[in-house]
């Protein structure tokens, strides 16, 4: 590729932002309010209902992401947004497909709640790595595929044409301190997100929440929130949108980044078989389990040998049925 020398300039783009925090810190609510503010800032003439209809929450938390409709936060009421329920196993291709689905449905803000599921959840990176290491006997090389999967997910996030807000659970630690009345109280604080080590640096802005819903920017390329402690509201999103709009309008023929490369079918099949193998062994350990597993496998695949199946959809169906046994 030929090198070029040119003046740097800021182009209008979509924010890629992450929010981390311990349980109960308000990650989902903060994401919804911030996302609403982003859209309202860009489309001030839209009704609240129109703005909420352009938000989709990709929910890995067993349906809890849909429970916020009608909730109140200060003077704000959460409207009716869209959801995509994501069930285990939490494979990288599922996230990539969910982002593509949001774009195809004309969403402007995508909330990924929570991304930690793809790291330590069932079928996520850590579990996959462990099962591959157990199968191959090599814990070092087993990380290669996992890191590739994490890179594919991050590329899909960074290249999306939508605003993306990604939520991450944080490790929790408790500290003792004096309150304003001089009494000792215990407070939980977030000590870093549960994700691959370099994740935080991939986003333009990263907010960390504490148990009182206060946010600080551990990273902020916008410069809007340096050295501030604040509660996330729709105004937070409006400020970010205003900053985004100050860049130059992209040219009519921008250079389009390469689309995320879909995972190789064989790679997905191997991963699914690894997960099924571990689950089948667990189910077979129960009394009568071996016969029950064999019956479910044959009913689903038409054969008793799931290791020869190459249909990823059938393998995912089998995994769900075995899990429900």
N, C-alpha and C positions, 0 to 999 in steps of 0.2 A: 504494500500500500504506500502511495506517495505521501510524503510529509508536507504539511502546510503550516505557514506562520501567519497568525491573525490576532486581532484584538479580541480579548475576552469580553463577553457580554452575557447578561442574564436574560434567559428566555422564559416566557410564561410556561408553566408546567403544572403538574399535579403533585400535591404533597404526599410524601411517603413517611408516615409518622407512626411511632410506637408508644404504647403506654404500658408501664410495668407497675406492679404493686402487689402487696400481700393480700390474702383473702379478706373480702369486706372493705377494701380500700376504694371501691367505686369505679373500677376499670370500665365496665360495660356502660354504666350510666354516663361517665365522662366521655366515652367514645361517641355515644349517641348524641349528646349535646354538642360536642365539637363538630361532628359530621353535619348536624343540622345547621350550625353556624357557617360552615364552609359553603353550603349550598345557598343559604339565605344571603350571605355576603356577595355571592356571584349573581344571584337572581332575586334582588330585593322586591321585585314586583310579583313574585310568585306567592301563592297562599302557603300557609304552614303545611296544609295537606299535600300540596304539590311537592314541597321540599322533602317531607318525610317519605314520599313515594319514590324518591330517587336514592334512598339509602337501603342497602342490603347487609344484613348481619349473617355471616357464615358461622354457624353455631356448633361448636364441639362440646358444649357443656350440657348435653342430655336435654335439650329443649329449653333450658333456662333463659336463653337469649330472647325468647319471645314474650317473656313475662313482664317486660318493662312498658308495654303499650298502656297508656293512660296514667303512668306514674308521674309524680310531681317532684321537681327538684328546684327549690327556690320558687321563682315565679314562672317556671317553665313546665309545660305538660308534654310528655313524650307522645307523639302521634303514631300513626300506623305505618310502620316501615316493613320491609320485606325480610324474609329469612331463608337461609338454605341450611337445613339440619344436616350435620355431618356425623356419621356414626363410625365407630372403629371397624376395621383397623384404619389407623390414621396414616395413610400413605401419601407421599408427596404429590402423586398424580391427581389424587382427589382434590387437593387444594388448588392445583393448577386448573383443573376442570371447573371448580367453583368460581374462580376469578373470571374465567372465560364466559361462564354462564351469566355472571353479573354484567359483564360488558355487553353481551348479546341482548340483554334485557334493558339496556339503556340506563344502567345505574350510574350515578356520579360519585357516590361514596361507598366503599366496601369496607366493612368492619370484620376483621378476622379475630374471633373470640372463642377460644384463645389459641394462640400459636403454640403454646407450651405442649398441647396435646400431640403435636407432630414431632416433639422431641422426646417426651417421656411417657406419653400415653400408650394405650394398647395398639400395637402395630407401628408405633412411632420409631424414631431413629435408634434410641437406646435399646429397645426391645429387639429390634431387627438385628442390630449389631451383635447383641448377646446370642441370639439364636444362630446367626451365621458363624460366629466364633465357636459355638458348641458343635456345630455340624462339621466345620472344617478343621477345628483344632488350632486355628491361627487367629488370635485376637488382634494382631497388628493389621493384617491385610483386610480383615472384616470391616475396618473403618473406611476403606476406599469408596465402596458403594454408598455408604451412609453420607459421606461428605458430598458426593456427587448429587445425591437426592436433596440435600440441604441447599446446594447451589442452584439447583433447578427451581426450587420453591422461591428462593430469594430473587432469582432472575424474573420469575413471573410477577412478583410483587413490584419490583423496580421498573419493569417495562410496561406495567398496566397503564392504560389511558384514563383510569379513574383515580380519585383520591383514595388512598388506602390508610386505614388506621388498624394497626396490629396490636392486640393485647397479649401480654405475657405475665404469667404468675411470677411472683418474686419469692426468693427464699426469705423466711421469716426469722427474726431474732428479737428477743424481748430485752428491754432495758428498764432499770428502775431510775426514777427521777422524782424531783419535788414538784408538786403542782403550785398554783398561785396561792394556796392556803398553807403551804409548807408541809403538806402530807406527802408521804412516799406513794407513788403510783407506778403501776407496771404498764408499759406501752410497747406494742409490737411495731417493728420497723422493717421495711424491705431492704434486703442486703444483696441485691443483684438478681437479675431475671433467670428463670430456669429455661435455658436455651443453649444452643451452640455458642462457644466462647466469643466469637467475633460479631454476633448478631447485632448488638446495639450500635455498632459503627456503620452498619449498612443504611440506616435511616437518616433522613435530613434532620429530624427532630425526635428527641426521646424524652418523654415525661415519666418521672417516677412519682407514684402516689404513696402517701403514708396512710395509716389507719384512720386518720381524721379527714381524708379526702383531699388533703393539701398536695399540690403538685410542685415539683421543681424540675427544671430542664437540665438533665445530665449531659445533653448534647443539643445544640440548637443552631443550625446554619442560618436561620432567619435573623437571629440576634434580638428577637422581640421579647424574650423571656429570661435573659441573663440576670442572675442574682436575684430572682424573684421567687416568692412563695405565694401561691395563689390557688384558687379553686377553679377548675375547668367549667366554663359555661359556653353558651352559643357565641358570646363575644370573643372567646378565645379563637374559635373557628373563623369569625369575621376578620379578626386581626391578621390571621394567617392568609386568608383569601386576599385581603388588601395588599399584603406584601407580595403574594404571587402575581397579582395583576400588574404590579409595577415593572415587571420584566417586559422585554420586547415581544411582540406578537410573533409566533413562529412563522417561518416562510411557508408559502403555499405548497412547496415541494420539499418537505423536510426529509432528512435521511432517516429512514425507518430502521430501528434496531431489529436484529434478527429475532424472530419469534422463538419462545422457549421450545427447545427440542423435546418432543414427547418421549417418554421413557420407552426403551425398547421392549416389545412384548415379552421376549424371553426373560428380561430382567424382572418385570412385574410378576410373571408366572413363577419364577424361582422364589421370589420373596413371598408370594402367597402360599406356595407349597411349604416353605419353611415355617410360616405361621400356623398352617393347618397341621403340620406334623407335630408341632409342640402341643397344640390344643388336643389333637387326637390321642396322644400319649397320656395326657392328663385325664381325659374322659375314659380311656380304656382301663385306667387303674381302679375305677369303681366296679362294684359287683355287676356283672352282666354288661359292662361298658363296651367290651370288645365287640360283642354281637350288635349292640345298639349303634355303635359308630359305623360298623360295616354296612348296616342297613341304611343309615342316613347317606353314606357315601354313594352306595349303589342307586338309591332312589334319586339322588341329585344329579349324579354324573352318568348313570347307566353302566358303571363299572365299579369294581371294588378297589381299583388301584388309582387313587387320586394323583399319584406322582407322574402319571402319564398324560394327565389332562393339560391341555394348552389353552383352554378357554378361560380367560381371566374373569369374566363375569360369572361363569359357573363356579369357579373356585371361590370367589367372594361370597356367592350364595351359600356354598358349602360351609364356609367359615362361620357365617351368621347362624346357620342351622346347628352346627356343632356347639357353638357358644350358648345357644338357647337350650341345649339338652340338660 
